[in-house]
Amino acid sequence: MELSCIIYLRMNINYRKILIESRIEKIMGFSGGVVIEGAKWKCLIKRFV
């Protein structure tokens, strides 16, 4: 599955709230950010340093 979107967030934004409200199925964290996966989409969340 290809990435549906890339979201750039500032460090002070609480992205967990966004994830919960978006009904995420899978969350994979890594050093550059977080990949969130839904049924028919995948999204990369990168953090601004």
N, C-alpha and C positions, 0 to 999 in steps of 0.2 A: 504494500500500500504506500502510495506517495504521500508526502506531507501536504496537508490541505492548507496550512497557514504557518506563518512564523510570527510569534508575538514577542516584542521586546518590552520588558518591564524594568522599571527602576527598582533598585534594591528595597526601597521603603514600601513598595506596594505588596499587600498581602495576597499573593496569587493563590494560596490555598482556598480562600473564599471563592475565587473565580472557578477553581477546579470543582469544588463541591456543587456550585450552582450549575455547572455545565454537564453534570452527570457523567463524569469520567469513568471509563471502565478500567483503564490501566495507566499507571504513572511510572515512568522510568526516569530516575534522577541521574545526572552525571555532572561533571565539573562545569560544563558550559551552560547548563540550564536544565530544563525538564522536558521530556517528551510525554505528551498526554495523548491517549488513544481512546476514541469512541468506537461505536459500531461500524460507521462508514467513513471515518475521518481520522486523521492523525495530525497533531499540532505540536510544533516545537516552541517552547517558551525559553527565550534567552534573557539573561539578566544584564542590564547595564552595570558596568563596574564604576 
